[in-house]
Amino acid sequence: MGPLGAGRPDDPPFREVYETLYRLPDHAHVEKVCKSLTAANFPPAILNFARQFVIFKNKRQMADYHPLARFNRSTVATDVETVDAVRRAFAAADPVERTRFAFRVSVRERRRD
């Protein structure tokens, strides 16, 4: 089963949809929403995923946009372990909560006049 919960990752239509959705988010918006989430809104596994998203988004930006930035191998190895643990906890969370989270970070709220 694929990462979206349906379809096979080796199926071309599934891959096309998954790759499109993967590139779709406005990461600045997602970061802002992740920072605004509270325990009243989501369970711990989702909140931890949101916190780690912010941390790793900023690390990725540092790696992408600061050509002289240096990263210790041990720190990177720890980061990989952290991402894997957070990803597994997120995957084990209630599917309804994962869907709510995905919807929340994907949709911009309209301003009310």
Z-matrix of the N, CA and C atoms (Angstrom, degrees):
N
C 1 1.443
C 2 1.533 1 108.31
N 3 1.306 2 116.31 1 144.27
C 4 1.456 3 122.14 2 -176.86
C 5 1.516 4 113.39 3 -80.55
N 6 1.333 5 116.55 4 172.14
C 7 1.464 6 121.28 5 -177.21
C 8 1.520 7 114.56 6 -65.76
N 9 1.321 8 118.09 7 -16.33
C 10 1.464 9 120.18 8 177.37
C 11 1.519 10 111.35 9 -90.24
N 12 1.323 11 116.33 10 -1.15
C 13 1.450 12 120.50 11 177.05
C 14 1.515 13 113.91 12 93.23
N 15 1.319 14 118.37 13 -3.78
C 16 1.462 15 121.26 14 179.62
C 17 1.516 16 108.59 15 -148.16
N 18 1.299 17 115.63 16 149.94
C 19 1.458 18 119.28 17 178.89
C 20 1.516 19 111.81 18 84.85
N 21 1.312 20 114.15 19 170.02
C 22 1.460 21 120.90 20 -179.58
C 23 1.529 22 108.82 21 -110.22
N 24 1.325 23 117.54 22 132.79
C 25 1.464 24 120.36 23 -179.16
C 26 1.527 25 114.36 24 -58.83
N 27 1.331 26 117.35 25 -22.28
C 28 1.466 27 119.21 26 179.78
C 29 1.533 28 112.40 27 -88.89
N 30 1.329 29 117.37 28 -0.90
C 31 1.455 30 122.07 29 179.05
C 32 1.535 31 108.70 30 -82.95
N 33 1.350 32 119.52 31 121.13
C 34 1.476 33 121.54 32 -176.11
C 35 1.531 34 115.21 33 -53.26
N 36 1.340 35 120.69 34 -44.09
C 37 1.469 36 118.55 35 178.42
C 38 1.539 37 112.45 36 -63.18
N 39 1.338 38 116.16 37 -38.89
C 40 1.457 39 119.74 38 177.40
C 41 1.523 40 109.84 39 -61.94
N 42 1.321 41 117.38 40 -46.78
C 43 1.467 42 121.43 41 -179.05
C 44 1.524 43 111.10 42 -60.30
N 45 1.329 44 117.18 43 -41.44
C 46 1.461 45 120.46 44 -179.01
C 47 1.535 46 110.80 45 -63.17
N 48 1.326 47 116.69 46 -45.68
C 49 1.468 48 120.36 47 179.41
C 50 1.526 49 109.88 48 -65.12
N 51 1.323 50 117.13 49 -45.69
C 52 1.459 51 120.86 50 -178.48
C 53 1.529 52 111.16 51 -61.41
N 54 1.315 53 117.28 52 -46.01
C 55 1.468 54 120.67 53 -179.35
C 56 1.527 55 111.43 54 -65.26
N 57 1.310 56 117.43 55 -36.66
C 58 1.462 57 120.54 56 177.29
C 59 1.529 58 110.40 57 -66.09
N 60 1.321 59 116.65 58 -47.92
C 61 1.465 60 120.33 59 179.44
C 62 1.525 61 111.67 60 -63.79
N 63 1.314 62 116.34 61 -34.51
C 64 1.466 63 120.85 62 -179.46
C 65 1.522 64 111.43 63 -62.75
N 66 1.319 65 117.13 64 -36.91
C 67 1.468 66 121.58 65 -177.53
C 68 1.528 67 112.93 66 -89.02
N 69 1.293 68 118.21 67 -8.33
C 70 1.447 69 123.18 68 -171.67
C 71 1.530 70 116.39 69 -70.72
N 72 1.329 71 119.63 70 -39.00
C 73 1.469 72 118.54 71 -170.96
C 74 1.526 73 114.01 72 -63.53
N 75 1.328 74 114.47 73 145.37
C 76 1.454 75 122.39 74 169.19
C 77 1.532 76 104.43 75 -85.07
N 78 1.325 77 116.32 76 104.85
C 79 1.457 78 120.05 77 -171.70
C 80 1.527 79 113.18 78 -63.63
N 81 1.322 80 118.31 79 -29.37
C 82 1.471 81 120.38 80 176.31
C 83 1.530 82 109.95 81 -65.30
N 84 1.322 83 116.70 82 -41.47
C 85 1.469 84 120.96 83 177.81
C 86 1.531 85 110.10 84 -65.69
N 87 1.329 86 116.73 85 -45.44
C 88 1.466 87 120.18 86 -179.81
C 89 1.524 88 109.70 87 -60.11
N 90 1.332 89 116.93 88 -42.51
C 91 1.471 90 120.31 89 178.82
C 92 1.528 91 110.47 90 -60.31
N 93 1.309 92 117.32 91 -45.72
C 94 1.472 93 121.83 92 -179.64
C 95 1.525 94 110.43 93 -59.60
N 96 1.320 95 116.98 94 -45.40
C 97 1.460 96 120.75 95 -179.89
C 98 1.525 97 110.13 96 -66.07
N 99 1.336 98 117.32 97 -43.62
C 100 1.464 99 120.46 98 179.91
C 101 1.523 100 111.26 99 -59.06
N 102 1.314 101 116.81 100 -38.34
C 103 1.464 102 120.69 101 179.23
C 104 1.527 103 112.00 102 -68.63
N 105 1.328 104 117.32 103 -24.33
C 106 1.467 105 120.80 104 -176.19
C 107 1.524 106 113.73 105 -90.32
N 108 1.321 107 118.42 106 -8.58
C 109 1.459 108 120.35 107 -177.22
C 110 1.520 109 110.93 108 -71.29
N 111 1.325 110 115.69 109 148.25
C 112 1.463 111 121.43 110 179.56
C 113 1.521 112 109.80 111 -131.10
N 114 1.328 113 115.06 112 167.41
C 115 1.463 114 120.64 113 178.85
C 116 1.522 115 111.48 114 -62.99
N 117 1.306 116 117.03 115 -23.59
C 118 1.467 117 119.78 116 177.53
C 119 1.523 118 110.95 117 -69.82
N 120 1.343 119 116.15 118 -24.21
C 121 1.454 120 120.16 119 -177.83
C 122 1.522 121 114.07 120 -91.32
N 123 1.342 122 116.57 121 -37.76
C 124 1.462 123 120.09 122 -170.75
C 125 1.525 124 111.62 123 -142.46
N 126 1.342 125 116.42 124 156.06
C 127 1.470 126 120.94 125 177.60
C 128 1.536 127 111.38 126 -72.58
N 129 1.334 128 116.60 127 165.16
C 130 1.466 129 121.32 128 -175.71
C 131 1.533 130 115.26 129 -54.24
N 132 1.311 131 118.87 130 -41.17
C 133 1.473 132 120.05 131 -178.19
C 134 1.525 133 111.21 132 -62.55
N 135 1.316 134 117.50 133 -37.17
C 136 1.464 135 121.52 134 179.01
C 137 1.529 136 109.80 135 -72.40
N 138 1.331 137 116.76 136 -42.71
C 139 1.466 138 120.21 137 179.15
C 140 1.522 139 111.15 138 -63.24
N 141 1.328 140 116.71 139 -40.39
C 142 1.466 141 119.97 140 178.45
C 143 1.529 142 110.32 141 -64.88
N 144 1.327 143 116.73 142 -40.46
C 145 1.467 144 120.60 143 176.11
C 146 1.526 145 110.06 144 -59.24
N 147 1.327 146 116.86 145 -44.51
C 148 1.468 147 121.26 146 -179.58
C 149 1.528 148 111.02 147 -63.45
N 150 1.338 149 116.96 148 -43.60
C 151 1.479 150 120.15 149 178.28
C 152 1.522 151 110.81 150 -61.66
N 153 1.311 152 115.80 151 -45.01
C 154 1.468 153 119.46 152 -178.86
C 155 1.528 154 111.23 153 -68.60
N 156 1.325 155 117.47 154 -32.84
C 157 1.463 156 119.90 155 176.04
C 158 1.522 157 109.40 156 -57.28
N 159 1.328 158 116.79 157 -46.95
C 160 1.467 159 121.00 158 -179.04
C 161 1.532 160 110.17 159 -62.08
N 162 1.310 161 116.37 160 -46.97
C 163 1.471 162 120.29 161 -179.12
C 164 1.525 163 110.83 162 -59.43
N 165 1.327 164 116.50 163 -48.99
C 166 1.463 165 119.43 164 -175.07
C 167 1.517 166 112.76 165 -76.95
N 168 1.316 167 118.42 166 -26.79
C 169 1.463 168 120.22 167 173.34
C 170 1.522 169 109.28 168 -61.56
N 171 1.327 170 115.41 169 -44.14
C 172 1.464 171 119.55 170 -179.74
C 173 1.529 172 112.00 171 -69.46
N 174 1.309 173 117.90 172 -35.55
C 175 1.472 174 120.28 173 175.46
C 176 1.527 175 110.27 174 -65.80
N 177 1.319 176 116.71 175 -40.77
C 178 1.465 177 119.86 176 178.31
C 179 1.520 178 110.51 177 -62.70
N 180 1.326 179 116.93 178 -42.48
C 181 1.459 180 119.79 179 177.94
C 182 1.522 181 111.13 180 -61.06
N 183 1.318 182 116.43 181 -40.61
C 184 1.460 183 120.03 182 178.36
C 185 1.537 184 109.60 183 -61.29
N 186 1.308 185 116.74 184 -44.05
C 187 1.466 186 120.46 185 -179.75
C 188 1.527 187 111.67 186 -67.23
N 189 1.331 188 116.91 187 -37.13
C 190 1.467 189 120.72 188 -176.91
C 191 1.520 190 113.41 189 -77.34
N 192 1.325 191 117.07 190 -37.25
C 193 1.459 192 119.74 191 -167.63
C 194 1.526 193 115.38 192 -112.91
N 195 1.314 194 117.04 193 -2.94
C 196 1.467 195 120.27 194 178.48
C 197 1.531 196 107.90 195 -121.63
N 198 1.334 197 117.00 196 91.18
C 199 1.465 198 120.74 197 -171.47
C 200 1.527 199 114.30 198 -62.51
N 201 1.306 200 119.14 199 -18.56
C 202 1.456 201 120.77 200 180.00
C 203 1.531 202 112.90 201 -98.03
N 204 1.318 203 116.82 202 0.94
C 205 1.465 204 120.16 203 178.83
C 206 1.524 205 109.35 204 -63.24
N 207 1.322 206 115.13 205 141.94
C 208 1.463 207 120.71 206 179.32
C 209 1.522 208 108.29 207 -121.06
N 210 1.315 209 115.97 208 146.40
C 211 1.456 210 121.66 209 -178.41
C 212 1.524 211 108.74 210 -132.41
N 213 1.324 212 116.50 211 126.83
C 214 1.457 213 121.30 212 178.44
C 215 1.517 214 109.95 213 -70.43
N 216 1.300 215 116.42 214 138.38
C 217 1.460 216 121.48 215 -179.95
C 218 1.530 217 110.64 216 -58.20
N 219 1.322 218 117.79 217 -41.37
C 220 1.470 219 119.86 218 -178.74
C 221 1.528 220 111.28 219 -65.56
N 222 1.331 221 116.94 220 -36.92
C 223 1.466 222 120.52 221 177.67
C 224 1.522 223 110.47 222 -65.93
N 225 1.315 224 116.21 223 -43.03
C 226 1.465 225 120.36 224 178.76
C 227 1.522 226 110.37 225 -63.99
N 228 1.334 227 117.74 226 -41.28
C 229 1.470 228 120.85 227 178.52
C 230 1.534 229 110.37 228 -62.20
N 231 1.314 230 116.59 229 -41.72
C 232 1.467 231 120.55 230 176.98
C 233 1.523 232 110.49 231 -64.36
N 234 1.330 233 116.65 232 -41.51
C 235 1.470 234 120.36 233 177.95
C 236 1.527 235 111.25 234 -60.89
N 237 1.327 236 117.25 235 -41.12
C 238 1.472 237 120.59 236 178.86
C 239 1.527 238 109.76 237 -62.47
N 240 1.316 239 117.67 238 -42.74
C 241 1.465 240 121.07 239 177.85
C 242 1.533 241 110.65 240 -63.44
N 243 1.319 242 116.17 241 -41.61
C 244 1.470 243 120.48 242 178.91
C 245 1.517 244 111.18 243 -61.95
N 246 1.327 245 116.15 244 -47.46
C 247 1.469 246 120.31 245 179.60
C 248 1.523 247 110.17 246 -59.74
N 249 1.312 248 117.34 247 -42.57
C 250 1.460 249 119.99 248 -178.99
C 251 1.530 250 110.74 249 -64.07
N 252 1.326 251 117.37 250 -43.56
C 253 1.466 252 120.53 251 179.51
C 254 1.527 253 111.39 252 -64.92
N 255 1.324 254 116.58 253 -42.78
C 256 1.469 255 120.72 254 179.78
C 257 1.529 256 110.21 255 -66.06
N 258 1.323 257 116.47 256 -40.90
C 259 1.466 258 121.02 257 178.95
C 260 1.529 259 110.50 258 -63.09
N 261 1.324 260 117.10 259 -43.02
C 262 1.468 261 120.32 260 179.57
C 263 1.528 262 111.23 261 -64.95
N 264 1.331 263 116.74 262 -41.71
C 265 1.473 264 120.12 263 178.82
C 266 1.525 265 110.64 264 -65.34
N 267 1.321 266 116.47 265 -40.30
C 268 1.462 267 120.48 266 177.31
C 269 1.529 268 110.28 267 -62.53
N 270 1.323 269 116.56 268 -44.78
C 271 1.471 270 120.89 269 -180.00
C 272 1.524 271 111.63 270 -63.50
N 273 1.328 272 117.34 271 -29.49
C 274 1.464 273 121.41 272 -179.95
C 275 1.528 274 112.56 273 -84.45
N 276 1.312 275 117.37 274 -12.01
C 277 1.467 276 120.93 275 -179.67
C 278 1.523 277 110.35 276 -67.79
N 279 1.309 278 115.07 277 161.91
C 280 1.462 279 121.97 278 178.95
C 281 1.534 280 109.73 279 -53.94
N 282 1.331 281 117.92 280 126.48
C 283 1.468 282 120.63 281 -179.65
C 284 1.529 283 113.26 282 -56.80
N 285 1.313 284 117.36 283 -32.64
C 286 1.467 285 120.26 284 178.13
C 287 1.529 286 109.59 285 -64.70
N 288 1.327 287 117.12 286 -41.51
C 289 1.466 288 121.14 287 179.24
C 290 1.526 289 111.08 288 -68.00
N 291 1.325 290 116.98 289 -39.20
C 292 1.473 291 120.04 290 176.76
C 293 1.526 292 110.29 291 -63.01
N 294 1.311 293 116.98 292 -40.71
C 295 1.464 294 121.37 293 178.89
C 296 1.520 295 110.65 294 -66.53
N 297 1.329 296 116.99 295 -43.96
C 298 1.474 297 120.44 296 176.90
C 299 1.526 298 110.83 297 -58.11
N 300 1.334 299 116.06 298 -43.81
C 301 1.463 300 120.96 299 179.47
C 302 1.529 301 110.28 300 -62.12
N 303 1.319 302 116.48 301 -48.52
C 304 1.468 303 120.35 302 -179.24
C 305 1.524 304 110.61 303 -59.91
N 306 1.308 305 116.49 304 -42.41
C 307 1.469 306 120.43 305 178.23
C 308 1.521 307 110.28 306 -63.72
N 309 1.335 308 116.58 307 -44.82
C 310 1.478 309 121.03 308 -177.28
C 311 1.527 310 111.94 309 -61.17
N 312 1.318 311 117.49 310 -42.51
C 313 1.472 312 119.03 311 -178.01
C 314 1.522 313 111.98 312 -80.81
N 315 1.309 314 117.27 313 -14.82
C 316 1.468 315 120.94 314 -176.60
C 317 1.515 316 113.80 315 -89.46
N 318 1.309 317 116.83 316 -29.82
C 319 1.458 318 121.04 317 -171.60
C 320 1.525 319 110.22 318 -106.07
N 321 1.303 320 114.48 319 128.21
C 322 1.460 321 119.30 320 175.71
C 323 1.512 322 108.65 321 -84.01
N 324 1.327 323 115.56 322 136.58
C 325 1.453 324 119.31 323 177.27
C 326 1.522 325 109.06 324 -77.52
N 327 1.318 326 114.64 325 140.20
C 328 1.468 327 118.90 326 176.23
C 329 1.506 328 108.63 327 -79.74
N 330 1.314 329 113.90 328 143.73
C 331 1.466 330 118.56 329 175.76
C 332 1.508 331 109.26 330 -77.83
N 333 1.280 332 114.57 331 137.79
C 334 1.474 333 119.42 332 177.99
C 335 1.508 334 108.46 333 -92.77
N 336 1.313 335 115.02 334 131.59
C 337 1.475 336 119.62 335 179.79
C 338 1.501 337 111.70 336 -84.77
